[in-house]
Amino acid sequence: MAYQAKNLSVLGYANGFTLWHYTTTDTAATVDTSGYFNAAVEMLRVGDFILANCATGGSPAHGIFVVASNSGGVVDLADLTAFGGTDTD
């Protein structure tokens, strides 16, 4: 699958910073691929956070990506910082 604009939404905006939410059936590794968000190049800025729900159709991963670069029409994210852990109960 590829980036889908309908799955990216703004949660908050202040002082030139945007907090986003993105959900996808793609894995976190796929979303983290340089260029995945190129269609959103005009919206995403370096330092923006993207709360993400990835691999929603299989073994989900949840966490936060940071927009690491946005230059020359190419958006790149830092690796996912995962939320949660193993539920042992």
N, C-alpha and C positions, 0 to 999 in steps of 0.2 A: 504494500500500500504506500501511499505518498501523503505528504502534508495536505490537510484539508482545512481550508479557512474557516469553515463552519464550526470546527472543533477548538478554535482559539478564541478566548474571550478575555476581556479586561476585567480584573477584579478591583483594581485601584490604581490611581494615578496621582502623583504629587511631585512637585519640584523636578520635573524632567525624568522621573522614574516611573515605570509601569510594572505592576504585578499582574501577570497573566495566568490563565489556566488553560491547559491543553489536554485533551483526552484522545487516545488512539489505540487501535489494536496492534500498532507497530511496537516493536521492542524498544527499550530505552537506547540500546546500541544503534538502532536504525535512526531514531530521532536525533541522536547526538552526531550523526554523520554531517560533516561540513556540507552546506548547501541544502539541507532538508527544508529549512525555512526560507529559502530564497524568495518565494512568492510573497513573503511578508517583510521583505527588506525595507520597505518604506515605513513600517510600523515599529519594528524591533530596534532597540538601541542598546549599545554596549552597557552592561550593568543591569539591564532589566532581568527580573526573575520570572521563570515560568514554572508554576506548580504543575506537575504532570502526573497523569494516570496513564501508564503505558502497558501494552500487552493485555488490554482489557478482555480479550477473547481467549486468553490462555492462562499463563502464570503471571499475574499482574505485578508491576513494579510501580511504586509511588515515590515521588520525591520532588526535588527542585533542580532545574537547570538554570545556569546564568549565561546570558548572552556574552560570549567572550570577544567576538569581533563581528563587525558588519562593515565590510569594505569592498568596493568594486562590485557590488551586487551579490556578494557571498556572505551569508550569515553562518556563523559557527558558534556552537554552544560548548561550555565546559561540561565535563562528564556529570551524570546524574548523581546528586547527593541523595541517597535513599532515606526514606522515612520508615519508621517501624522496625521491627525485628521479628524473630521467630516467636510464635505464640506457643509457649510450653505448657499452658494449662488446658 
